Amino acid sequence: MRAFTERPVAPAVVERILHAAPRDSSAGNLRSSLICFVREPHRRARLAAAAGDVPFLAGAPVDLVFLADTGRALATYGPRARARYALEDATLAAAFAVLEAVDEGLATAWVGAFEDETVRPVCETPGLDPIAIVPVGHGRERPPPTSRGPLDEVLRER
Ligand SMILES: Cc1cc2nc3c(=O)[nH]c(=O)nc-3n(C[C@H](O)[C@H](O)[C@H](O)COP(=O)(O)O)c2cc1C
């Protein structure tokens, strides 16, 4: 969804969305992702600018930014973990939030293209890597379902 109405999202619904992200299952049990809940219009405008002036990040009543603390895994689990663990945790959290939001009858998008250095100060999270920005709100339209592509393109049976 890339067009949202100004209708706010009820706080109880936001809370359920935020609680949907798993906090128990976590790579290496490090809990190395963080969710930044952005409601203030001037911060949402800065997120929109960070993503190349996409209006729907400013237009949605809530933007969720999922961030990864990539440094955390290095000391305990080494370089392979550094590249993966926090990214996996942040991606999982974003995916669960999207599913919960849709279950609540809301619309979302997934934005992965943005300038990290513009997003970090919006969330006041120096040192963390923003992985995904997910606007959440009431969709302005109901786009038709898109094609998923054939399963065998992404499946290898051995
Ligand atoms: C990891 C990831 C990153 C994405 N980044 C962006 C983005 O930066 N901007 C955007 O408009 N859509 C983004 N999307 C949405 C995809 O473009 C979209 O899912 C794809 O084109 C298929 O369209 P559909 O989901 O409507 O079927 C992203 C999706 C994923 C899964």
The ligand as a Gaussian input file, in Angstrom:
#p B3LYP/6-31G(d) Opt

LIG

0 1
 C       12.879000      -6.340000       1.620000
 C       11.917000      -5.479000       0.823000
 C       12.264000      -4.166000       0.530000
 C       11.373000      -3.329000      -0.172000
 N       11.694000      -2.016000      -0.366000
 C       10.788000      -1.195000      -0.975000
 C       11.049000       0.207000      -1.106000
 O       12.096000       0.705000      -0.696000
 N       10.102000       0.989000      -1.689000
 C        8.915000       0.470000      -2.117000
 O        8.083000       1.224000      -2.628000
 N        8.639000      -0.853000      -2.010000
 C        9.543000      -1.688000      -1.445000
 N        9.256000      -3.018000      -1.289000
 C        8.004000      -3.544000      -1.844000
 C        8.290000      -4.340000      -3.130000
 O        8.674000      -3.460000      -4.150000
 C        7.020000      -5.124000      -3.494000
 O        6.751000      -6.066000      -2.480000
 C        7.219000      -5.873000      -4.818000
 O        7.384000      -4.954000      -5.849000
 C        6.021000      -6.787000      -5.129000
 O        4.853000      -6.029000      -5.142000
 P        3.599000      -6.478000      -4.228000
 O        4.120000      -6.668000      -2.832000
 O        2.626000      -5.366000      -4.362000
 O        3.117000      -7.768000      -4.804000
 C       10.130000      -3.852000      -0.617000
 C        9.805000      -5.182000      -0.325000
 C       10.675000      -5.986000       0.399000
 C       10.271000      -7.407000       0.744000

